[in-house]
Amino acid sequence: MRAIRKVLASIRNADLRFSLINQGDKIVVGVSGGKDSLVLLYALNLYRKFAQCDFEIIP
């Protein structure tokens, strides 16, 4: 779980610093089935539950 927390923290920090995700955004995630893309998809889904805005993830 520590690794997921680090990934979530990185996503949150990047979003806050650069305003990457806005209300109503649709985020397309390329999923190859590898560990890195699956972790990103999982982490973005978790982040969506706690983010200040509502956005959609499209795998």
mmJSON file of the N, C-alpha and C atoms, coordinates in Angstrom:
{"data_MODEL":{"atom_site":{
"group_PDB":["ATOM","ATOM","ATOM","ATOM","ATOM","ATOM","ATOM","ATOM","ATOM","ATOM","ATOM","ATOM","ATOM","ATOM","ATOM","ATOM","ATOM","ATOM","ATOM","ATOM","ATOM","ATOM","ATOM","ATOM","ATOM","ATOM","ATOM","ATOM","ATOM","ATOM","ATOM","ATOM","ATOM","ATOM","ATOM","ATOM","ATOM","ATOM","ATOM","ATOM","ATOM","ATOM","ATOM","ATOM","ATOM","ATOM","ATOM","ATOM","ATOM","ATOM","ATOM","ATOM","ATOM","ATOM","ATOM","ATOM","ATOM","ATOM","ATOM","ATOM","ATOM","ATOM","ATOM","ATOM","ATOM","ATOM","ATOM","ATOM","ATOM","ATOM","ATOM","ATOM","ATOM","ATOM","ATOM","ATOM","ATOM","ATOM","ATOM","ATOM","ATOM","ATOM","ATOM","ATOM","ATOM","ATOM","ATOM","ATOM","ATOM","ATOM","ATOM","ATOM","ATOM","ATOM","ATOM","ATOM","ATOM","ATOM","ATOM","ATOM","ATOM","ATOM","ATOM","ATOM","ATOM","ATOM","ATOM","ATOM","ATOM","ATOM","ATOM","ATOM","ATOM","ATOM","ATOM","ATOM","ATOM","ATOM","ATOM","ATOM","ATOM","ATOM","ATOM","ATOM","ATOM","ATOM","ATOM","ATOM","ATOM","ATOM","ATOM","ATOM","ATOM","ATOM","ATOM","ATOM","ATOM","ATOM","ATOM","ATOM","ATOM","ATOM","ATOM","ATOM","ATOM","ATOM","ATOM","ATOM","ATOM","ATOM","ATOM","ATOM","ATOM","ATOM","ATOM","ATOM","ATOM","ATOM","ATOM","ATOM","ATOM","ATOM","ATOM","ATOM","ATOM","ATOM","ATOM","ATOM","ATOM","ATOM","ATOM","ATOM","ATOM","ATOM","ATOM","ATOM","ATOM"],
"id":[1,2,3,4,5,6,7,8,9,10,11,12,13,14,15,16,17,18,19,20,21,22,23,24,25,26,27,28,29,30,31,32,33,34,35,36,37,38,39,40,41,42,43,44,45,46,47,48,49,50,51,52,53,54,55,56,57,58,59,60,61,62,63,64,65,66,67,68,69,70,71,72,73,74,75,76,77,78,79,80,81,82,83,84,85,86,87,88,89,90,91,92,93,94,95,96,97,98,99,100,101,102,103,104,105,106,107,108,109,110,111,112,113,114,115,116,117,118,119,120,121,122,123,124,125,126,127,128,129,130,131,132,133,134,135,136,137,138,139,140,141,142,143,144,145,146,147,148,149,150,151,152,153,154,155,156,157,158,159,160,161,162,163,164,165,166,167,168,169,170,171,172,173,174,175,176,177],
"type_symbol":["N","C","C","N","C","C","N","C","C","N","C","C","N","C","C","N","C","C","N","C","C","N","C","C","N","C","C","N","C","C","N","C","C","N","C","C","N","C","C","N","C","C","N","C","C","N","C","C","N","C","C","N","C","C","N","C","C","N","C","C","N","C","C","N","C","C","N","C","C","N","C","C","N","C","C","N","C","C","N","C","C","N","C","C","N","C","C","N","C","C","N","C","C","N","C","C","N","C","C","N","C","C","N","C","C","N","C","C","N","C","C","N","C","C","N","C","C","N","C","C","N","C","C","N","C","C","N","C","C","N","C","C","N","C","C","N","C","C","N","C","C","N","C","C","N","C","C","N","C","C","N","C","C","N","C","C","N","C","C","N","C","C","N","C","C","N","C","C","N","C","C","N","C","C","N","C","C"],
"label_atom_id":["N","CA","C","N","CA","C","N","CA","C","N","CA","C","N","CA","C","N","CA","C","N","CA","C","N","CA","C","N","CA","C","N","CA","C","N","CA","C","N","CA","C","N","CA","C","N","CA","C","N","CA","C","N","CA","C","N","CA","C","N","CA","C","N","CA","C","N","CA","C","N","CA","C","N","CA","C","N","CA","C","N","CA","C","N","CA","C","N","CA","C","N","CA","C","N","CA","C","N","CA","C","N","CA","C","N","CA","C","N","CA","C","N","CA","C","N","CA","C","N","CA","C","N","CA","C","N","CA","C","N","CA","C","N","CA","C","N","CA","C","N","CA","C","N","CA","C","N","CA","C","N","CA","C","N","CA","C","N","CA","C","N","CA","C","N","CA","C","N","CA","C","N","CA","C","N","CA","C","N","CA","C","N","CA","C","N","CA","C","N","CA","C","N","CA","C","N","CA","C","N","CA","C","N","CA","C"],
"label_alt_id":[null,null,null,null,null,null,null,null,null,null,null,null,null,null,null,null,null,null,null,null,null,null,null,null,null,null,null,null,null,null,null,null,null,null,null,null,null,null,null,null,null,null,null,null,null,null,null,null,null,null,null,null,null,null,null,null,null,null,null,null,null,null,null,null,null,null,null,null,null,null,null,null,null,null,null,null,null,null,null,null,null,null,null,null,null,null,null,null,null,null,null,null,null,null,null,null,null,null,null,null,null,null,null,null,null,null,null,null,null,null,null,null,null,null,null,null,null,null,null,null,null,null,null,null,null,null,null,null,null,null,null,null,null,null,null,null,null,null,null,null,null,null,null,null,null,null,null,null,null,null,null,null,null,null,null,null,null,null,null,null,null,null,null,null,null,null,null,null,null,null,null,null,null,null,null,null,null],
"label_comp_id":["MET","MET","MET","ARG","ARG","ARG","ALA","ALA","ALA","ILE","ILE","ILE","ARG","ARG","ARG","LYS","LYS","LYS","VAL","VAL","VAL","LEU","LEU","LEU","ALA","ALA","ALA","SER","SER","SER","ILE","ILE","ILE","ARG","ARG","ARG","ASN","ASN","ASN","ALA","ALA","ALA","ASP","ASP","ASP","LEU","LEU","LEU","ARG","ARG","ARG","PHE","PHE","PHE","SER","SER","SER","LEU","LEU","LEU","ILE","ILE","ILE","ASN","ASN","ASN","GLN","GLN","GLN","GLY","GLY","GLY","ASP","ASP","ASP","LYS","LYS","LYS","ILE","ILE","ILE","VAL","VAL","VAL","VAL","VAL","VAL","GLY","GLY","GLY","VAL","VAL","VAL","SER","SER","SER","GLY","GLY","GLY","GLY","GLY","GLY","LYS","LYS","LYS","ASP","ASP","ASP","SER","SER","SER","LEU","LEU","LEU","VAL","VAL","VAL","LEU","LEU","LEU","LEU","LEU","LEU","TYR","TYR","TYR","ALA","ALA","ALA","LEU","LEU","LEU","ASN","ASN","ASN","LEU","LEU","LEU","TYR","TYR","TYR","ARG","ARG","ARG","LYS","LYS","LYS","PHE","PHE","PHE","ALA","ALA","ALA","GLN","GLN","GLN","CYS","CYS","CYS","ASP","ASP","ASP","PHE","PHE","PHE","GLU","GLU","GLU","ILE","ILE","ILE","ILE","ILE","ILE","PRO","PRO","PRO"],
"label_asym_id":["A","A","A","A","A","A","A","A","A","A","A","A","A","A","A","A","A","A","A","A","A","A","A","A","A","A","A","A","A","A","A","A","A","A","A","A","A","A","A","A","A","A","A","A","A","A","A","A","A","A","A","A","A","A","A","A","A","A","A","A","A","A","A","A","A","A","A","A","A","A","A","A","A","A","A","A","A","A","A","A","A","A","A","A","A","A","A","A","A","A","A","A","A","A","A","A","A","A","A","A","A","A","A","A","A","A","A","A","A","A","A","A","A","A","A","A","A","A","A","A","A","A","A","A","A","A","A","A","A","A","A","A","A","A","A","A","A","A","A","A","A","A","A","A","A","A","A","A","A","A","A","A","A","A","A","A","A","A","A","A","A","A","A","A","A","A","A","A","A","A","A","A","A","A","A","A","A"],
"label_entity_id":["1","1","1","1","1","1","1","1","1","1","1","1","1","1","1","1","1","1","1","1","1","1","1","1","1","1","1","1","1","1","1","1","1","1","1","1","1","1","1","1","1","1","1","1","1","1","1","1","1","1","1","1","1","1","1","1","1","1","1","1","1","1","1","1","1","1","1","1","1","1","1","1","1","1","1","1","1","1","1","1","1","1","1","1","1","1","1","1","1","1","1","1","1","1","1","1","1","1","1","1","1","1","1","1","1","1","1","1","1","1","1","1","1","1","1","1","1","1","1","1","1","1","1","1","1","1","1","1","1","1","1","1","1","1","1","1","1","1","1","1","1","1","1","1","1","1","1","1","1","1","1","1","1","1","1","1","1","1","1","1","1","1","1","1","1","1","1","1","1","1","1","1","1","1","1","1","1"],
"label_seq_id":[1,1,1,2,2,2,3,3,3,4,4,4,5,5,5,6,6,6,7,7,7,8,8,8,9,9,9,10,10,10,11,11,11,12,12,12,13,13,13,14,14,14,15,15,15,16,16,16,17,17,17,18,18,18,19,19,19,20,20,20,21,21,21,22,22,22,23,23,23,24,24,24,25,25,25,26,26,26,27,27,27,28,28,28,29,29,29,30,30,30,31,31,31,32,32,32,33,33,33,34,34,34,35,35,35,36,36,36,37,37,37,38,38,38,39,39,39,40,40,40,41,41,41,42,42,42,43,43,43,44,44,44,45,45,45,46,46,46,47,47,47,48,48,48,49,49,49,50,50,50,51,51,51,52,52,52,53,53,53,54,54,54,55,55,55,56,56,56,57,57,57,58,58,58,59,59,59],
"pdbx_PDB_ins_code":[null,null,null,null,null,null,null,null,null,null,null,null,null,null,null,null,null,null,null,null,null,null,null,null,null,null,null,null,null,null,null,null,null,null,null,null,null,null,null,null,null,null,null,null,null,null,null,null,null,null,null,null,null,null,null,null,null,null,null,null,null,null,null,null,null,null,null,null,null,null,null,null,null,null,null,null,null,null,null,null,null,null,null,null,null,null,null,null,null,null,null,null,null,null,null,null,null,null,null,null,null,null,null,null,null,null,null,null,null,null,null,null,null,null,null,null,null,null,null,null,null,null,null,null,null,null,null,null,null,null,null,null,null,null,null,null,null,null,null,null,null,null,null,null,null,null,null,null,null,null,null,null,null,null,null,null,null,null,null,null,null,null,null,null,null,null,null,null,null,null,null,null,null,null,null,null,null],
"Cartn_x":[0.813,0.0,0.85,2.065,2.933,3.225,3.386,3.672,2.484,1.279,0.08,-0.037,0.279,0.235,1.213,2.384,3.369,2.86,2.244,1.7,0.564,-0.324,-1.422,-0.889,0.134,0.731,1.326,1.951,2.53,1.447,0.361,-0.756,-1.354,-1.579,-2.164,-1.26,0.03,0.966,1.022,1.071,1.105,-0.188,-1.315,-2.603,-2.688,-2.277,-2.338,-1.351,-0.175,0.863,0.559,0.059,-0.127,-1.591,-2.534,-3.973,-4.276,-3.874,-4.008,-5.435,-6.176,-7.513,-8.537,-9.508,-10.56,-11.921,-12.909,-14.277,-14.744,-15.251,-15.817,-14.808,-13.533,-12.513,-12.706,-12.299,-12.252,-10.788,-10.286,-8.88,-8.774,-8.052,-7.852,-6.549,-6.622,-5.448,-5.194,-4.01,-3.621,-3.217,-3.895,-3.635,-3.092,-1.835,-1.195,-1.354,-1.746,-1.835,-0.613,0.376,1.574,1.308,2.252,2.092,1.952,2.755,2.743,1.421,0.866,-0.393,-1.566,-1.53,-2.602,-2.552,-1.352,-1.216,-1.709,-1.368,-1.837,-3.36,-3.97,-5.427,-6.065,-5.52,-6.02,-5.869,-4.7,-4.44,-5.336,-5.532,-6.43,-7.86,-8.272,-9.614,-9.744,-8.721,-8.736,-8.735,-7.91,-7.809,-9.14,-9.864,-11.161,-12.12,-12.024,-12.92,-12.636,-11.386,-11.0,-10.716,-10.764,-10.439,-11.535,-11.159,-12.1,-13.088,-12.751,-13.621,-13.99,-15.048,-15.519,-14.953,-14.312,-13.759,-13.983,-13.889,-14.146,-12.836,-12.679,-11.507,-11.96,-11.272,-11.59,-10.379,-10.49,-9.343,-9.234],
"Cartn_y":[-1.21,0.0,1.265,1.167,2.337,2.842,1.911,2.301,3.047,2.571,3.243,4.648,4.792,6.125,7.075,6.575,7.414,7.821,6.884,7.195,8.211,8.006,8.954,10.337,10.381,11.665,12.358,11.6,12.179,12.733,11.987,12.454,13.723,13.712,14.872,16.094,15.914,17.041,17.62,16.758,17.233,17.955,17.417,18.049,19.422,19.519,20.805,21.814,21.348,22.256,22.782,21.911,22.282,22.356,22.166,22.179,21.258,20.008,19.053,18.562,18.405,17.816,18.863,19.093,20.07,19.391,20.1,19.602,19.159,17.924,17.411,16.863,16.867,16.335,14.847,14.416,12.994,12.65,11.728,11.35,9.983,9.93,8.678,8.061,6.795,6.08,4.893,4.855,3.707,2.56,1.436,0.292,-0.855,-1.206,-2.301,-3.63,-3.565,-4.777,-4.968,-4.092,-4.141,-3.534,-3.757,-3.273,-1.758,-1.052,0.408,1.018,0.541,1.117,0.711,-0.494,-0.918,-0.156,0.105,0.896,2.319,2.901,4.248,4.296,3.337,3.286,3.138,2.255,2.032,3.305,3.937,5.135,6.296,6.472,7.535,7.298,6.044,5.718,6.051,5.754,6.129,7.648,8.314,9.769,10.434,9.86,10.415,10.484,9.542,9.518,10.654,11.149,12.168,13.53,13.627,14.882,15.918,17.178,18.281,18.397,17.801,17.908,16.512,16.483,15.226,15.076,13.945,13.681,12.223,11.935,10.586,9.971,8.673,7.941,7.006,7.078,6.214,5.332,4.02,3.126,2.772],
"Cartn_z":[0.0,0.0,0.0,0.481,0.511,-0.902,-1.832,-3.219,-3.832,-3.578,-4.108,-3.526,-2.251,-1.634,-2.307,-2.666,-3.357,-4.737,-5.439,-6.765,-6.634,-5.668,-5.448,-5.086,-4.248,-3.871,-5.093,-5.968,-7.185,-8.104,-8.253,-9.083,-8.487,-7.186,-6.504,-6.635,-6.374,-6.456,-7.866,-8.869,-10.259,-10.612,-10.158,-10.448,-9.791,-8.538,-7.845,-8.427,-8.776,-9.277,-10.68,-11.539,-12.941,-13.373,-12.459,-12.775,-13.953,-13.826,-14.926,-15.131,-14.04,-14.12,-13.708,-14.58,-14.318,-14.329,-13.808,-13.745,-15.126,-15.196,-16.435,-17.429,-17.078,-17.991,-18.229,-19.405,-19.741,-19.936,-19.134,-19.185,-19.834,-20.939,-21.656,-21.173,-20.746,-20.25,-21.165,-21.757,-22.569,-21.658,-21.787,-20.909,-21.743,-21.458,-22.19,-21.465,-20.203,-19.393,-18.521,-18.692,-17.856,-16.49,-15.585,-14.214,-14.145,-14.92,-14.824,-15.274,-16.376,-16.852,-15.96,-15.418,-14.513,-13.194,-12.687,-11.46,-11.695,-12.843,-13.162,-13.226,-13.884,-13.983,-12.602,-11.788,-10.425,-9.584,-9.659,-8.864,-9.299,-10.591,-11.06,-10.598,-10.584,-10.103,-8.616,-7.832,-6.415,-6.257,-7.037,-6.95,-7.291,-8.214,-8.616,-7.429,-6.508,-5.35,-4.374,-4.359,-3.389,-4.007,-5.319,-6.004,-5.781,-5.936,-5.757,-6.912,-8.046,-9.213,-9.721,-10.503,-11.067,-12.472,-12.735,-14.059,-14.413,-15.689,-16.199,-16.687,-16.43,-16.907,-18.016,-19.152,-20.284,-20.561,-20.249,-20.51,-21.981],
"occupancy":[1.0,1.0,1.0,1.0,1.0,1.0,1.0,1.0,1.0,1.0,1.0,1.0,1.0,1.0,1.0,1.0,1.0,1.0,1.0,1.0,1.0,1.0,1.0,1.0,1.0,1.0,1.0,1.0,1.0,1.0,1.0,1.0,1.0,1.0,1.0,1.0,1.0,1.0,1.0,1.0,1.0,1.0,1.0,1.0,1.0,1.0,1.0,1.0,1.0,1.0,1.0,1.0,1.0,1.0,1.0,1.0,1.0,1.0,1.0,1.0,1.0,1.0,1.0,1.0,1.0,1.0,1.0,1.0,1.0,1.0,1.0,1.0,1.0,1.0,1.0,1.0,1.0,1.0,1.0,1.0,1.0,1.0,1.0,1.0,1.0,1.0,1.0,1.0,1.0,1.0,1.0,1.0,1.0,1.0,1.0,1.0,1.0,1.0,1.0,1.0,1.0,1.0,1.0,1.0,1.0,1.0,1.0,1.0,1.0,1.0,1.0,1.0,1.0,1.0,1.0,1.0,1.0,1.0,1.0,1.0,1.0,1.0,1.0,1.0,1.0,1.0,1.0,1.0,1.0,1.0,1.0,1.0,1.0,1.0,1.0,1.0,1.0,1.0,1.0,1.0,1.0,1.0,1.0,1.0,1.0,1.0,1.0,1.0,1.0,1.0,1.0,1.0,1.0,1.0,1.0,1.0,1.0,1.0,1.0,1.0,1.0,1.0,1.0,1.0,1.0,1.0,1.0,1.0,1.0,1.0,1.0,1.0,1.0,1.0,1.0,1.0,1.0],
"B_iso_or_equiv":[0.0,0.0,0.0,0.0,0.0,0.0,0.0,0.0,0.0,0.0,0.0,0.0,0.0,0.0,0.0,0.0,0.0,0.0,0.0,0.0,0.0,0.0,0.0,0.0,0.0,0.0,0.0,0.0,0.0,0.0,0.0,0.0,0.0,0.0,0.0,0.0,0.0,0.0,0.0,0.0,0.0,0.0,0.0,0.0,0.0,0.0,0.0,0.0,0.0,0.0,0.0,0.0,0.0,0.0,0.0,0.0,0.0,0.0,0.0,0.0,0.0,0.0,0.0,0.0,0.0,0.0,0.0,0.0,0.0,0.0,0.0,0.0,0.0,0.0,0.0,0.0,0.0,0.0,0.0,0.0,0.0,0.0,0.0,0.0,0.0,0.0,0.0,0.0,0.0,0.0,0.0,0.0,0.0,0.0,0.0,0.0,0.0,0.0,0.0,0.0,0.0,0.0,0.0,0.0,0.0,0.0,0.0,0.0,0.0,0.0,0.0,0.0,0.0,0.0,0.0,0.0,0.0,0.0,0.0,0.0,0.0,0.0,0.0,0.0,0.0,0.0,0.0,0.0,0.0,0.0,0.0,0.0,0.0,0.0,0.0,0.0,0.0,0.0,0.0,0.0,0.0,0.0,0.0,0.0,0.0,0.0,0.0,0.0,0.0,0.0,0.0,0.0,0.0,0.0,0.0,0.0,0.0,0.0,0.0,0.0,0.0,0.0,0.0,0.0,0.0,0.0,0.0,0.0,0.0,0.0,0.0,0.0,0.0,0.0,0.0,0.0,0.0],
"pdbx_formal_charge":[null,null,null,null,null,null,null,null,null,null,null,null,null,null,null,null,null,null,null,null,null,null,null,null,null,null,null,null,null,null,null,null,null,null,null,null,null,null,null,null,null,null,null,null,null,null,null,null,null,null,null,null,null,null,null,null,null,null,null,null,null,null,null,null,null,null,null,null,null,null,null,null,null,null,null,null,null,null,null,null,null,null,null,null,null,null,null,null,null,null,null,null,null,null,null,null,null,null,null,null,null,null,null,null,null,null,null,null,null,null,null,null,null,null,null,null,null,null,null,null,null,null,null,null,null,null,null,null,null,null,null,null,null,null,null,null,null,null,null,null,null,null,null,null,null,null,null,null,null,null,null,null,null,null,null,null,null,null,null,null,null,null,null,null,null,null,null,null,null,null,null,null,null,null,null,null,null],
"auth_seq_id":[1,1,1,2,2,2,3,3,3,4,4,4,5,5,5,6,6,6,7,7,7,8,8,8,9,9,9,10,10,10,11,11,11,12,12,12,13,13,13,14,14,14,15,15,15,16,16,16,17,17,17,18,18,18,19,19,19,20,20,20,21,21,21,22,22,22,23,23,23,24,24,24,25,25,25,26,26,26,27,27,27,28,28,28,29,29,29,30,30,30,31,31,31,32,32,32,33,33,33,34,34,34,35,35,35,36,36,36,37,37,37,38,38,38,39,39,39,40,40,40,41,41,41,42,42,42,43,43,43,44,44,44,45,45,45,46,46,46,47,47,47,48,48,48,49,49,49,50,50,50,51,51,51,52,52,52,53,53,53,54,54,54,55,55,55,56,56,56,57,57,57,58,58,58,59,59,59],
"auth_comp_id":["MET","MET","MET","ARG","ARG","ARG","ALA","ALA","ALA","ILE","ILE","ILE","ARG","ARG","ARG","LYS","LYS","LYS","VAL","VAL","VAL","LEU","LEU","LEU","ALA","ALA","ALA","SER","SER","SER","ILE","ILE","ILE","ARG","ARG","ARG","ASN","ASN","ASN","ALA","ALA","ALA","ASP","ASP","ASP","LEU","LEU","LEU","ARG","ARG","ARG","PHE","PHE","PHE","SER","SER","SER","LEU","LEU","LEU","ILE","ILE","ILE","ASN","ASN","ASN","GLN","GLN","GLN","GLY","GLY","GLY","ASP","ASP","ASP","LYS","LYS","LYS","ILE","ILE","ILE","VAL","VAL","VAL","VAL","VAL","VAL","GLY","GLY","GLY","VAL","VAL","VAL","SER","SER","SER","GLY","GLY","GLY","GLY","GLY","GLY","LYS","LYS","LYS","ASP","ASP","ASP","SER","SER","SER","LEU","LEU","LEU","VAL","VAL","VAL","LEU","LEU","LEU","LEU","LEU","LEU","TYR","TYR","TYR","ALA","ALA","ALA","LEU","LEU","LEU","ASN","ASN","ASN","LEU","LEU","LEU","TYR","TYR","TYR","ARG","ARG","ARG","LYS","LYS","LYS","PHE","PHE","PHE","ALA","ALA","ALA","GLN","GLN","GLN","CYS","CYS","CYS","ASP","ASP","ASP","PHE","PHE","PHE","GLU","GLU","GLU","ILE","ILE","ILE","ILE","ILE","ILE","PRO","PRO","PRO"],
"auth_asym_id":["A","A","A","A","A","A","A","A","A","A","A","A","A","A","A","A","A","A","A","A","A","A","A","A","A","A","A","A","A","A","A","A","A","A","A","A","A","A","A","A","A","A","A","A","A","A","A","A","A","A","A","A","A","A","A","A","A","A","A","A","A","A","A","A","A","A","A","A","A","A","A","A","A","A","A","A","A","A","A","A","A","A","A","A","A","A","A","A","A","A","A","A","A","A","A","A","A","A","A","A","A","A","A","A","A","A","A","A","A","A","A","A","A","A","A","A","A","A","A","A","A","A","A","A","A","A","A","A","A","A","A","A","A","A","A","A","A","A","A","A","A","A","A","A","A","A","A","A","A","A","A","A","A","A","A","A","A","A","A","A","A","A","A","A","A","A","A","A","A","A","A","A","A","A","A","A","A"],
"auth_atom_id":["N","CA","C","N","CA","C","N","CA","C","N","CA","C","N","CA","C","N","CA","C","N","CA","C","N","CA","C","N","CA","C","N","CA","C","N","CA","C","N","CA","C","N","CA","C","N","CA","C","N","CA","C","N","CA","C","N","CA","C","N","CA","C","N","CA","C","N","CA","C","N","CA","C","N","CA","C","N","CA","C","N","CA","C","N","CA","C","N","CA","C","N","CA","C","N","CA","C","N","CA","C","N","CA","C","N","CA","C","N","CA","C","N","CA","C","N","CA","C","N","CA","C","N","CA","C","N","CA","C","N","CA","C","N","CA","C","N","CA","C","N","CA","C","N","CA","C","N","CA","C","N","CA","C","N","CA","C","N","CA","C","N","CA","C","N","CA","C","N","CA","C","N","CA","C","N","CA","C","N","CA","C","N","CA","C","N","CA","C","N","CA","C","N","CA","C","N","CA","C","N","CA","C","N","CA","C"],
"pdbx_PDB_model_num":[1,1,1,1,1,1,1,1,1,1,1,1,1,1,1,1,1,1,1,1,1,1,1,1,1,1,1,1,1,1,1,1,1,1,1,1,1,1,1,1,1,1,1,1,1,1,1,1,1,1,1,1,1,1,1,1,1,1,1,1,1,1,1,1,1,1,1,1,1,1,1,1,1,1,1,1,1,1,1,1,1,1,1,1,1,1,1,1,1,1,1,1,1,1,1,1,1,1,1,1,1,1,1,1,1,1,1,1,1,1,1,1,1,1,1,1,1,1,1,1,1,1,1,1,1,1,1,1,1,1,1,1,1,1,1,1,1,1,1,1,1,1,1,1,1,1,1,1,1,1,1,1,1,1,1,1,1,1,1,1,1,1,1,1,1,1,1,1,1,1,1,1,1,1,1,1,1]
}}}
